[in-house]
Every structure is written in structure tokens, then in C-alpha cells.
Amino acid sequence: MTPNTRIQKVSAIVVRNIKLVSWFICLSMCFVVGTADDALYKAPRPLVSQDVKQMVRNMMSAFPRSQADGFIGDQVAINSVLEMLRDSKEEAYWPSAVLVLGYISPYDSTLARVLADFLESARDFPSCTYNGRYTCRKETSGLARRGISTSLSRAKLNVLLALGDLVRKLPEKAETETADESCVHPGCSAFHYLVAGLKPSHWAARILWNERPEYMTKDDRDEDLASMAIKGLGITCRKDAIEMLRQMSKQENISVHLHEAVAESLTYCSNDSTH
């Protein structure tokens, strides 16, 4: 073998080895990049839980709906809010958590029933999980908790606003044409549950918890419930809801408190660009 031939063979071997090394490096890099992409995809999930909880904690009197838009329908966010509602350390934030749950959750008749039961009973919020649909364990504690804290009573009042947000997600004919108007439980129609609640007298026999300390009478409590039902109905911004509110605004036999709630709801709908 001549020196030139030997050099050519060695060169060929070196080139082949360089190609093999390059291929191996490329394969390794692709694996690393792919793994990194997976990590980037999965990493935000714990952040979603932290972010939605922090948003709830930061809420004061106003509900920053635009901040909650990114969590709508997000399973992790919904379950994180449900966790807050079961954590006694988060009780101060339960009123805000109920509002956020109604806003970010898709309509679900199970959730509507659970919210109504939570509103009417003296119990805390039940243990629920969301995985495309709600699974809730019936709450048996709290039966003797007749007098409840301010945070818990406000959370219960906010149920009516949360139901308004849930109804808002349904096509208008979905509930108003198929539901039995004599049924005032969200299992039949959350819309008609709100309509029935427009009268303070509706709540007297349904609410099983005593008034919170700042209430002078149960009549005051029931009027607050009616006011929240008015606002919940207003959140739906349905044509039939708006007409009911307009008719109610003409009534002279309702309190100033309820008139103010009606005016606020009609203003909300007139300013709402999504309906």
C-alpha cells in the first residue's frame, strides 16, 4: 500500500467518525431540547395554582375580571380555588374565592346545586374536585354552626353572583324554555333560582344559618340575599333578565336598597360589551 493510499483511508475513517460524532451530538441536543420543552410546558402548572390563589387573596371589594380571564376553564386553577374553599386558614378569602369559582368555571349543574346548598345550609363548602365535571362529597359537618362568621356569610351571599356568572355561559334558551319555572333549585334551573330569590320573603324559610353579627334582624339578611339575587340576575345580562329588572325598577313597594341593586344591575348590563 502506497503512502498516498494509506493517507486516503485514514482520512476517510476520520471523516466517518466525525459524522458519527456530529450525529450523536445532534441527537443528544434534540433530546435535551425536547426535554426542556416538556419542562417548560409542565412548569407553569404549579404557577397557575399559585397565581390564582394570590389573585383571590389580593381581591378587595372589586373583582378584577380581566385578571381572571386567563384562568377560565383551567382545571388546575379551578381545583386550586376549590382547595381554598376547604382550607380554614383561607377563610378570610372565601367570599372572593366563590366569585372567582363562578367566573372561571364552565356551567355545571352539579356545581350550581352545590353552591345553592352551601348558600342555604349552615355548613362550610364541601370537598369538590373538577376533572371536566364536578365530583363533590356531601358535607356533614357544620350542622350545629347556626351562627356563622362574617367571612362565611359573605361567601354564601356571593353564591348568587357566582350563579349569575354560571348562567351567563349558557345559551339563553337553554334554561328559560326547558326548565320548570316552579322549580327554584339550580338542579332544575339556576336562572329561575335567581328569579325566585328576587323577593326577600323567598329566603326566610330556606336559610338555615343565623344572621351575622352586623345584621339587626333576619329581615335585613333576607333583603341582602334578594339584593344579591338581583345583582346575580343582572350579571347574566339576558334579555328576559333585563326586562324583569326594568319592571322591578318601576315598583314602588320595594326598598331603597333593592332599587339601588336594580339600578346597579341595569347599568352593568348597559356597559357590558359581551352581550
ABEGO torsion letter per residue (X at the ends): XBAAAAAAAAAAAAAAAAAAAAAAAAAAAAAAAAAAAAAAAAAAAAAAAAAAAAAAAABBABBBAAAAAAABGBAAAAAAAAAAAABAAAAAAAAAAAAAAAAABBBBAAAAAAAAAAAABABBBBBBBBBGBBBBBBBABGAABABBBAAAAAAAAAAAAAAAAAAAABBAAAAAAABBAABABAAABAAAAAAAAABAAAAAAABABBBBAABABAAAAAAAAAAAAAAAAAAAGBAAAAAAAAAAAABAABBAAAAAAAAAAAAAAAABAAX
